[in-house]
Amino acid sequence: MSDAPGKKTIMVIEDKPLNMKLAVDLLELNGFNALKAFDGKSALEILKENVPDLILMDIGLPDMDGFELFKKLKEDKRLDKVRIGAFTASVMKEDEEKIKEVGFNFYIKKPIDTKAFIETIKNLVKGSDT
């Protein structure tokens, strides 16, 4: 799944450049490979060639929302064991419930707490080893 032995690959799907940079910098500084997509269409293209260990996606993407993209990802059998999480600033109770209802494995609220973000990612990838 990963480019280098022992290195886990995390895909970040985020349309805001600053949020993307922060997430990718934190991941790379902590020994992860990072794949970047700024919208759903480019994410689907990247995923044709790559199967990451974890996918972290914004809900408010410009071309299709995260819920629509999530459904498309769930149709790809290669991604069956990949944990997919919402990476969102939407923290209203209804949004949180919809994220769980749709089937996301987890969610991380923005703005992120950098230490908690990395601890969460590390725990999630540990749990994804089969």
C-alpha positions in Angstrom: 0.0 0.0 0.0 2.8 2.4 0.8 5.7 3.7 -1.3 8.4 2.8 1.2 8.5 -0.2 3.6 7.0 0.7 6.9 5.7 4.1 5.7 2.0 4.5 5.7 0.3 6.6 3.1 -2.5 9.0 4.0 -4.6 10.7 1.3 -5.8 14.2 2.1 -8.7 15.6 0.0 -9.0 19.2 0.9 -9.8 22.3 -1.2 -8.3 25.0 1.0 -4.6 25.3 0.4 -3.7 26.3 4.0 -5.6 23.4 5.5 -4.0 21.0 3.0 -0.5 22.4 3.7 -0.9 22.0 7.5 -2.3 18.5 7.2 0.4 17.3 4.7 3.3 19.0 6.6 2.2 17.4 9.9 1.8 14.0 8.2 5.2 14.1 6.4 7.0 15.5 9.5 5.7 12.4 11.4 6.9 9.9 8.9 3.8 9.4 6.6 3.6 9.6 2.9 0.9 12.0 1.8 -1.3 12.0 -1.4 -3.0 15.3 -2.1 -6.2 16.0 -4.0 -8.0 19.4 -4.0 -11.4 18.1 -5.2 -13.3 14.8 -5.7 -12.5 14.4 -9.4 -8.8 14.5 -8.8 -9.1 12.3 -5.8 -10.8 9.6 -7.9 -8.0 9.9 -10.5 -5.3 9.5 -8.0 -7.1 6.5 -6.4 -7.1 4.7 -9.7 -3.3 4.3 -9.3 -2.9 4.3 -5.5 -4.5 2.6 -2.5 -3.6 4.6 0.6 -3.7 3.3 4.2 -6.1 6.0 5.2 -8.2 8.7 3.5 -9.0 12.0 5.2 -11.5 14.2 3.3 -13.2 17.5 3.6 -17.0 17.5 3.4 -17.3 20.8 1.5 -15.4 20.1 -1.7 -16.0 22.3 -4.8 -17.1 19.7 -7.4 -18.9 17.1 -5.2 -19.5 17.1 -1.5 -17.7 14.6 0.7 -20.8 12.5 1.1 -21.1 12.0 -2.7 -17.4 11.2 -2.9 -17.6 8.8 0.0 -20.3 6.8 -1.8 -18.1 6.6 -4.9 -15.1 5.4 -2.8 -17.3 2.7 -1.2 -18.0 1.4 -4.7 -14.3 0.6 -5.2 -13.6 -2.8 -3.8 -9.8 -2.0 -3.7 -10.7 0.5 -0.9 -12.7 -1.9 1.2 -10.2 -2.0 4.0 -9.2 1.6 3.8 -10.5 3.7 6.7 -12.2 6.9 5.4 -12.6 9.9 7.6 -14.3 13.3 7.4 -12.0 16.3 7.9 -14.4 19.1 8.5 -15.2 22.4 10.2 -18.9 21.4 10.2 -19.4 20.6 13.8 -23.1 21.0 14.1 -24.9 18.1 15.7 -26.8 17.3 12.4 -23.5 17.2 10.4 -21.9 14.9 13.0 -24.9 12.5 12.9 -24.9 12.5 9.1 -21.1 11.7 9.0 -21.8 8.7 11.3 -25.0 7.7 9.4 -23.3 7.7 6.0 -20.6 5.4 7.3 -17.4 7.4 7.7 -15.0 5.5 10.0 -14.1 8.7 11.9 -14.0 12.4 11.7 -11.5 15.1 12.7 -12.8 18.6 13.4 -11.1 21.7 11.9 -9.3 23.8 13.0 -7.1 20.9 14.1 -5.2 20.4 17.3 -1.8 19.4 15.8 -0.8 17.0 18.5 -4.2 15.3 18.7 -4.4 15.2 14.9 -1.2 13.1 14.7 -2.1 10.9 17.6 -5.4 10.2 16.0 -3.8 9.4 12.6 -1.2 7.1 14.3 -3.9 5.2 16.2 -6.0 4.8 13.1 -3.3 3.4 10.9 -2.2 1.0 13.7 -5.8 -0.2 13.7 -5.8 -0.6 9.9 -3.1 -3.3 9.9 -4.7 -6.6 9.1 
